[in-house]
Each structure stands twice: as structure tokens, then as C-alpha cells.
Amino acid sequence: MIIKDLNRLNKKVKELCEKFINECKNKDITVIITETFRDKSRQEQAVIENKSNAHFGYSFHNYGLAFDFAVLNKNKGITWNVNKDKNWFICGEIGKKLGLSWGGDWKMKDYCHFEFYFNINRDVLLNKLLKGFDANKLS
């Protein structure tokens, strides 16, 4: 089941997500949140559907530290082809200014994805999380 509930995000990530939505709105861009938290079955389903390369435990969605979004066009539909809608790139810049890591900057592009690392090296943070560190203790 796809979870879109912002309350499933880490408190700081929820705050950044809300700021992201508002900053986009200030630029006359409407975004929707398409996914927040992923449990084990959803994460493995995302891998099977080629929507993620990360198995359970290796996605920041599994810890409430990531969210996915979509840009709505004027007809309230989603234009998934980022090359046809510059607003995807504007949203990427908005998120980065808030301190989020944008999947659009990655080698394997994931334009609809943001993560937050709390000023910790991504690999160091993931290693802590894999060892059982509670992401909700990050602030």
C-alpha cells in the first residue's frame, strides 16, 4: 500500500516537506506528495516494479527520511516527462534550497524524490539506520 501521510515522516522531514509544498505554491506550482513512508512489503514491491533499486533497509523511505512528489499541470494532471515541464527543475531547486537532497541530481535520475540527511554523510547515516538507529531521534 502506498503511504502518502506526512505524519509518517520524521518530524524535521515533515516540516521540510510542508515548506517545500508552500514554496512551490508561492511560485504558482502545485505539487502533490505521492509517497512518504515505505514498509518492507511496499519497498520490495517498488523494486519489483522498477520504481526503486533499493531493497528494504536501503531506502530512506523506510525511515521516514524521504518523500516523493509530482508536479500538477494546469489540467490537474501529472506530466511525468520532466523535459516537457520546467517546473520539475524549479521544484528541485526549491527543495535543495531547503537542504533536501534531490534525486534529479543523481547519476540514476529520480526527479520526484527528496531525502534529508541532517548534515550527516549519507552513507554514514544509512549505516547507522541499518544498525537500528531510530530516525525519529534525529532533529
Sequence and secondary structure as in RCSB ss.txt:
>XXXX:A:sequence
MIIKDLNRLNKKVKELCEKFINECKNKDITVIITETFRDKSRQEQAVIENKSNAHFGYSFHNYGLAFDFAVLNKN
KGITWNVNKDKNWFICGEIGKKLGLSWGGDWKMKDYCHFEFYFNINRDVLLNKLLKGFDANKLS
>XXXX:A:secstr
     GGGS HHHHHHHHHHHHHHHHTT EEEEEE    HHHHHHHHHTTS S  TTSSGGGGT EEEEEEE TT
S B   GGG THHHHHHHHHHHTT EEGGGSSS  TTEEE  TTS HHHHHHHHHTT  GGG  
